[in-house]
């Protein structure tokens, strides 16, 4: 048996360099690290991943390459915080956004020892006539708890609300979002913008939000006037003396190809005095806009040459270099983070003395590389994919391995599926930047494990013909170049020999509907839009299948989601012996077949699904409906039968609770089964409301035992 003390000492002698970065918190008007030191965050915004394949004049780079460049001292950059813009322009489902355009880059930033701002990048009115509060709420309910234990991540909860330009109205809209985040992520700093493109920090100073670790956001460009002390004080500087303020967008360019009426300015006339002001006010952190060659005002021209002169690129690079040792969070121990194939960034506590040493073999021999004049050092000129060992004086050794050559391509986006007879077709939207091919992974369980089943796919479609009918399959796609990307979000589908899909082109319209292809995720050639006329109502699309046999069918509906969609789209299912109505949230679940329930249908065309717009609170989408004949193995007692259902379960779909109407459940046995017939709940009814929060998402059958047995169904979100 090994001596446990010697083994422990050996493990201490060479540990990973990836120590956690310090937590940040707000004290008065300052951001501080966990040791109580004042911190001035300085970094850049990078392009929103959703838009990285849109520029027709640019030489596009993968987002992973931009993120690496901005922290690579070997390329002359010293940014330590990166702002990731999440636009939700085409997909508003938080789960898809998280998998495809958020978490891969958050994880990359964490591995590089960076702080990262997840910016919900809306530039829009809010509330009535703008972004509904429920969408912002649902986004952060999903994303915030994922990073509740990650000190690297800050949340910018709404980039640029525009109108109403009333602070109290904005406060009533965003305060519940802040409160919701705080219940699931109590420590992460929250960056709070305001009306008129986040220019209302004076209102925040007079009437701040409630809660801790809040920092208020200001955005400024040359269109707001000269960068004089008087002007900047009036706009945000005076407020920053009493509340914490961070300027998360500013920038300029003189070249008209890389600026517009808002951002046109010069380094001499605007950039230099703006830097002078911010350097004199270290209480104000900032992220420059934008480390990119596409969105204005860019640091780089279309061919990735750093712009200079009266344009901002070179000036910003020099600004970072000049402040690389100023206001940085203090590490609690020696830490090393690989930031590129040729550079490793190191940090250490401020009270460290002596020298920093490096070796290529554990235990040495060492070479002295720094005399600890600051609290950080960028070790450049290294070899790719090579492990280096570091120590201060004769202290514990840490190890870090430089990145391999190459960059992960962007993650494939908007993966959708179309099931058929013994086949499932996968499609994803456009080519991922940097990808030379794609890999397909498959599982028969939502949480995996996923098995690599196809490689070297050069198009954006793939058909899996090795599937078994009536089995659920889950798929994820990755992009490949010299490096493989993360796997994108999962889609699920069930092949069947007994399936009928009714597309919108075969549906019968009542009232005026318009076809569209503006958002990805739709089935067939297009989808239909009602024109956002829910207040008037009266428009509907009826999807009628020609079913080959009578039987029990699973019913699914599909749509292209968006933030302007209705969250309460009325959907009626008319089946053999009755009908059921639902309210569907079309702001989420883009391009997936949403399960609506299991129903008995007669053969032929007597049944249908109707999508209506009556009282809908946004645009209603009518795309496609799918009917799949269920296998006979499911017990008939578990199927929905309207001849014994004399009560209502609501809300349906439900989230945490259901309520019974039309029956008194007191003293009655309530049994809940899943679709496989497995009993999930067995309780004696005591009140009309039942807590279902412990159930997993899906459809459930309810049986209430009394003088006669009543059955019903509900869907758990």
N, C-alpha and C positions, 0 to 999 in steps of 0.2 A: 504493500500500500504506500502511495506517495505521501510524503510529509505535507499535510494540509497547509502549514504555515509557509513552507517554501513555495508551494504552488500559488498561494495567494500573493506572495511577494513577486513572483514571476509575472502574474497577471497585471499587477500594478506597474511593473517596469515598462510595459508597452501597451498603451491603451489607444482606442480610437480617438481621433482628433475632433469628432463631431459632438462636442459638448453643446448643450442647449444654449441658445442666445438668451440674454437676460430678458425677463419680463419688463415691460414698460408700464408706467402709470402716470396719472396726472396729479400734480400738486400745485394748487393755485393756477397760475397761467403757464406753468412749465410742464413739459414731459420729462420724466426722470427714469433712470434705470433702477434695478433692484437694489443697488447700493446707495441710492439717493443722489446720484450725480445728475446734473442737468444734461439733457440730451437735445441736440438739434438734428432732426432727421433731414437728410438731403439725398434726393434720388431723382428718378425719372419715371415717366409713364412710357409704356410700350404699347404697340398697336393691339387693338382688340382682336383676339384670335379668330373670331367669327368673320372678320373682314380681310383676312390675310391673303385671300386668293382673288381679290377684286381689282387691284390696280392694273391698268392696261399699259401704263408707261413705265412701271417700276421693275427692277430686278428684285423679285421677292425673296425673302429669307424666312426660314422657319422661326417661329416664335422662340423656340429654345435657343437659337443662335443669338437673337436680339437680347434675350435675358442674360446669356453668358457674356456677351460683349460689354454690356453696361457695367459689369463688375470686374472686368479683367484689366488689372494694372498693366499687364503686358501689352495691351492695346492702348494704354493711356487713360483708362477709365477707372474711377474710384467710387462709383455709386454704391450705397449700402442699403438702399430701400428702393423697391421697384413697385410701380402701381400698375396692376393688371386690370384692364378695362373689360368688363363683362356686359356686352350690349344687349343680349337677348333679342336681337333684331329679327331672327328667323325662327329661333326655338326659345319658347318661354318656359319650358319645363325645367325646374331647378335641378332635377336629377340628371337630365341630359347635359345641361350646362356644366354641372359639377364634374361629370366624368370626362367631357370632351374639351372644355375650354377653361376650366378653373384648376382642378386638382393636379393635373400633370405639371403645370407651371408653378403651382404653390410648392409641390414636392421638390422641384428643381431648385427653387429659391431657398428652401430650407436646407438642402444639401450643400448649398454654397454659403451658408451662414448669413443670408440676407433677411431683412424684414420685407414683407410683401403686403401691399394694400389690395384687398379684393374690392374693386370699385363697381357697384351696380350702376352701369353707365347709361342712365336715362338722361336725355335732354328733352324735357317734355313738361307740359302742364301736369299737375297732379290732382287727384280726386275727380270730381265730376268734370267730364270733358278731357280727362287726361289719364295718367296711369292710376288704376284703382289701387287703393291701399292694400286690398287683399293680396294683390300680386306681390308687392314689396314685402308684405308680411310673410307670405308663403316662401318666397325666395330665401329670406333670412332664417326662417324656421328650419329650412333644410340645410343651408350652408353653415350657419353660425355654430351649431353643435359639433360639426365635423372638426372644427379648429379650436374648440373650447380649451384644450390643453396644450395649445401650440403658441408659444410667445412670439413667434415670427410674424403672425398674421394680425393685421388690422382690418377693420371693416369700414369702408366708405359707403354709407347706406343708400344714398341717392345722389348721383353725380351733380346734375343741374336741374332742379325743379325751376319752372319758369313762373307760371301764374296758378292761382291767385297770388298777387304780391301783397299778402297780408300775413304778418308773422304769426299772429295767433291762430289763423287758419292752418298754416303750415305746422305749427306746434301741435295742434289737435290731430293732424294727420300722421306726423312722424313720431310723436312721443310714444304711442302704443307699440310702434315697431321697436324703438329703443328698449322699452320695457320687456318686450318679448325676447329680444336678443339677450338681455341681461339675465333672464331666467335660465337660459341654456348655455351662455358663455359669459360668466361674470367678470372675467379679467381682461379680455381683449379690448384695446382702445377702439372706440367708435368715432368715426369722422362724420360730422353732421354738416351738410350744406344748408342752403336756404334759397328762397325765391330769387327770381331774376338772375338765373345762371350762377347761383351761389355767390351772391355779393351782399348779403345782409347780416354780416357779423355784428354790426352796430345794434341791430335788433336783438341778436342773441345776447349781447352784453347787457342790454336793458331787461331782457326777459328770457333767461337761459332755460334750457331743457332740464329735466330732472334726471339725476343719475350720476354715477361716477365714471371716471375715465372717458369723458367726452371731450373731443377737440373739434372746434368749429372751422369750417372750410371757407376759404375765399379763392375765387378764380379771377385772374386779371391778365389783360392783354393791352397792347398800346392804344386800342380804341377808347380806353378809359382815361386817357390823358397822360400828361408827362409824368415821369417817374421822379417827381420832386418829393421832398420830405413832407411838405404840406399836403399834397394830394394823397400820398400813401398813408399818412397818418389819418386823414379823413376817411379813407376807404376801409382800412383794416388795422392800421398801426395803433391807434388809440385804444381800440377794443382789445387788442392783444396785450395791453397792460393789465387787464383785469380778467380776461378769459383766455384759455389756450386757443391759439389760431395756427392753422397750417395752410399754406398756399399750395394746393395740390395741382393747380394748372397755371402756368405762365409761359410765355415764349414770344418770339418775334422773328421775322426775317425781312430783309429788304427786297430780295428777289421776288418779283411778282408771280413766278411759277411756283413758289413755295410759301406764299402768304396770301392773305385776302384782306378785306376791309377791316376785319377785326384784329388781325395779327400783324399787319404791315407796320414795321418799325425798323430802327437801326440799332446796331450795337453801341455806337457812339451816343446817340440821342436818347435811347431808352434802356438798353441792356446794362450798360456800365453804371448809370446812376441807380438802377434797380438793384444791382448787386451791392453797391455801396450801402444802400439802405438796409438790405437784409443782413449783410455782414455786421452792421451796427446793432441789429436786433436779433440776437441768437435765440430769443424765446420763440421766434417764428420759424418753424420748419418748412420744407418745401420739396416738391417734386416738379421738375421741369417738364415741359411739353414740347416736342415728343421725340423719343429715341426711335426714329423711324425714317423712312424715305417716301411715305405715302400720304398720311394725314398731315395737314398743315397745323402749325409751322414746324417742319421737319428739321432734324439735326443734319441729315444726310441728303444729298441729291439723289435722283432716281437710280443712279448706279452705285450708291453706297460710298460716295466720296464725301468726307466730312466737310461741311461748308464753313467758310471762314469770312474774314472781312466784316462787313456790316450784317452778315447773317450769323445765327447764334451758335452753330455747332461747335466750332473750335473754342469759342469763348466759354461755353458751358463745360467742355472738357478741362480747360485750364482752371475753371472755378472749382470743380471737384478736386483736382490735384492740389490746389491751394488750401483746401479745407479737409483734407483726408484725415488729419489727426485732431480735428477740432469738433468737440461735442459728440464724439462717438460713444455709444453705450460701452460700459466697462465690463470686460469678461470676468467671471469669477475664478477662472483657471486658464492655463494655457490651452488654446483651442486652435485647430487648423481646419480650413475648409478649401477643398479644391474648387476653383472657379473656372478653369479652362484646362486644355491639354498641357499648357506651359506655365501655369500660375497656381499658387496656393496662398490664400490669405490667412494670416495668423493674428490672434489677439491675446492679451494677457492682462492681469490686474495692474492697476496703476502703481501699486506699491512695489512692483517687481524691480529688482536691481541686478546688475551683472550683464550677461550676454545671452543672445539667442543663438543656438547652434543647430546645424543640420547635418544629417548623415544619410547615406544611401543603403547602409546596413544597420540593422538594429544593434545598438550598443556602440556604434562608432566604427571607425574614427569620425569625429565631428569637425565641421568647419564653422567658424564664427561668421554669422551673416548679419547681425544687428546688435547694437549696443543698448537697446531698450530706451532710446531717447523719447519714444512715444508709447502708445499702448497697442499699436498694430503695425504690421509689416506685410508687404506683398512680395512674396518670393517668386520671381519671374525667371524666364529662360530655362524652365525645367523640361523634362522629357515626358511625352504623353504616356499615360497608362503605367506610371511608375510610382512605387511607394517610396516616400521620404519620411525620415524620422527626425523629430525636433525635441529639443529640451532647453530649458533655461538653466544655465550653470550646470550643476550636476543633479538637477531635479528629475522628476518622472518624465519618461520619454513618451511622446505621442506619435502616432503615425497617420499619414494621409496619402491618398493615391490620386495622382492627377487624372483628369478626364481622358478617355480615349479620344482619338482624332475623330472628327465628324460630329454632326448634330442630329438629334432626333427630329424627324420630320413632324409636321403638325399632325395631331390626332384626326383621323377621319371623322367627319361630322354628319349628322342627320341620317344615321343608319336606319333603314326601314326594311320590312319583310313582306312577302306575299306568299302565302302557303297554297299549295295545290295538292294534287293526288300524288303522294309519295315524293314530293319535292317541295323545297322552300327556296324562293328567290330572294336574295339580299341586294339592296341598292344603297349607295351612299352618294352624297351630293358633291359634285366636282372633285378635282384632284386635290389631295392634301399637299400643301407647299413642302417641297423637299423630298417627297416620296417617289421612289422608283418602282415600288410594288407594294402589295398589301398581303397581310396574313389574316386568315379566318380562324377563329376559335369557337368551339361549340361545347355545350354542356346540356344535361337533362335536368339541372337544378339551377335555380336563379342565382344562388351564391357560389356556384361552381362545385368542384374545380372545372376549369375550362381547358379543353384539349386542342392543341394545334391540329387542324384538319386540312388546311390548304395554304400553300405558300406561292409566292411568285405571281400573284394576280396583278395584272397591269392595267386593267380597266376599273370601273367603279360599279361592277355588278358581278354576282357570283350565284350559281344555282347549286344547292346541295341536294343531290339525288340519292343520297345514302340514308334516307330517313324512313321511319316506320309510321304509317298512318295512325292517327289518334294518340300520338305521343307528343308532349310539349318539349320543344327544343329552344335553347337560349344561345344567342350568338353575340360575339364581340369582335371588332376589327381593329387591327393595328396597321400603322404605316411603317415602311421599311426603306432605309437607304443604307449607309454604312452602320447606322445605329437604328434600332427598332424603337418606335414610339410606345407610349403607354397604350393599353387597350381602351377603346372608347366605350360608350354606354351600351348596355345589353338590350337586345330586343328578343321577344319571345313569339313563337308561332306554333301552330299545330297543323300538320298536313292531314288531309282527309280525302277519302274517295267520295264522301257525301257532303259536299260543300257547295253553297250557292252564294256568289257575291253579286250584289246589285250596286253598280256604280251610279254616280249622279246623272250620267247621260241617259240612263234608263229609268230614272225616277220621274215622277209626275209632279210638276210645280204648280203651286197656287200663288198668285201674285208674282211680282217681278224679282228675279234672281239674276246675278251676274256671275259668269265664270271667271276664274282667276288661276294663275300659276305663280303668284308673287312669293309665296312661302313654300319651302320644301316640305316633304312628308306626306303629300297627298297620294291617293291611289288613282291609277289610270292617267288620263291626260290633263285633268284639271279638277277644280272643286268649285262649288257654288257659294256665293255670298249674298246675304239678304239686304245689304246696304245700311245696316245699323238702324233699323226701323222698328225696333222692339216696342217703343212707346206706342206706336200705332198698331202693330201686330197684324195678324191676318195672312201672313205668308207662311207657306209650308212646303216641304218636299216629302213625297210619299214614296218609300222604297218597298216594292212588292216583289217577293221572290216567287219563282215557279218551282215549288218544292216537289221532288219526284215521288216521295212517299210520306205518309203521315207518320209522325213520331215526335220525339223530344229533341229540340234543337237549342244549341248555345247560340246566343245572338251577340254580335260584336258591332261596334261602330268606330269609324275612323275619321280623323280631321287633321288639318294643318293648324297648329295652335299659334297664338300670338297674344301680346299684352292687351290688344284692343278687342279681343274676342269676349263673348258673353261668358260669364261664370255660372249662369243659370239657364242654359239652353233647354227648352222644354222638348222632351222626347217621349213619344207614346209608342208602346209595343202592343199591337193588336194580334192576339193569338186565338187558338181554338177554345172558345168558352169565356173569353174575357179580355181585359186590357190592363196594362200597368203604365204609369207615367213616372218619369224621372226628370231631375234637373242636372244637367251635365256641365261641368266646368271645362270650357274649350280654351282656356288660357294655358293649360298644361297638357301633358301626354301627347306630344306631337308625333304624328306618323305611326302610332301604335294601334293595334286592334283592341279597343277598350271593351272588356266583357260587360255586358248589360244584364245578363241573366239567362236562365234555362227555362224554356216554355214548350208546351205541347202545341203543335201546328198540324192542321189537316193538309193533305196533299193538294197541290194546285196553288191557286193564287188568292186564297181567302184571307191570309194573314199579311201583315205589313208592319213597317216601322215608319213613323211620321216624325220629322224634325220640324219644329215650329219656331216662330220668333216672338210669340206673344209675351210681352213684359220682359223680354230679354234685355240685359243691361250692357250689351255690346254687340259686335258683329257676330252673326250666327253663320256657321260653316256647315254645309251639307256636302259630304264627299262620297262615302261608301258605307254599306252595311253588309255584314257577312252572317250567314246562317250555316251552322255545322251540326249535322245529325250526330247525336250522342251515341256512344256504344251502349249496347243493351245491358252491360254489366252494372250500371247504376241502378240501385233499387228504386222501383216505382214509388215507394213511399217517401222518397226524398225529393220527388219532383213537385213543381208548383202546380196545384190543382185549385182552380178558382171555385169549384162547387163546394169546397169545405172551408174556404177562406172568407171570413166575415168580419175581418178587422184590418186595420192599416198599421204598418210599421213606418215610422218616420223619425228623423230625416232618412232618406234613402237615395243615394249612398249616405252612410254615416261615418263619423270619425271616432268619437269616444263613447257616445251613448245612443241608444235607440229608445223610442217611446211608443207605447201601444195605444191605439184609439179604436173604439168599437167593441172592446172587450175589457172586463175587469179581471186583471190577472192576480188579484190578491188571493193567496192560498192555493193557486194553481201551479202545477209543475211546468216549468219552461225549460225545454230542451233545445240546444243548438247543435247542429251537425255541420260539418264541412261537406264539400262536393263529393268526397270519397266515402261519405257515410260515417266518418269518425266523429264521435260525440265530443264536443269542445266545452259545453257548459250544461249544467243540470242544477237548476235552482228553484226554490219556491218563491213565487211572485209576492212581493211585499209592497211595491209601488209601481206606477205606470212607466217609470223610467228604469232602464237596465244599463249598467256599465259594461261596455264591450271593448274597453281600451286594451285588454290583454290579448284580444284576437289579432291574428295576422291579417293583412289585407286579402280580400277575396269575397266570394259569395258564400252565404250561409243559409241553411234551412232552419226555420223555427217551428216547433210544435208546442202548442199550449193544451194541456190535458185538463178536461173538465167534464161536464155532462156530454159534450161532444168534442172531438178532437179538431182543433183549428191548426192550419199550417200556413206558413208564409215564408218569404225570403227577404233578405236584405244584402246589400253590398257594403263591406267594410273598406273604407279608403286606406 
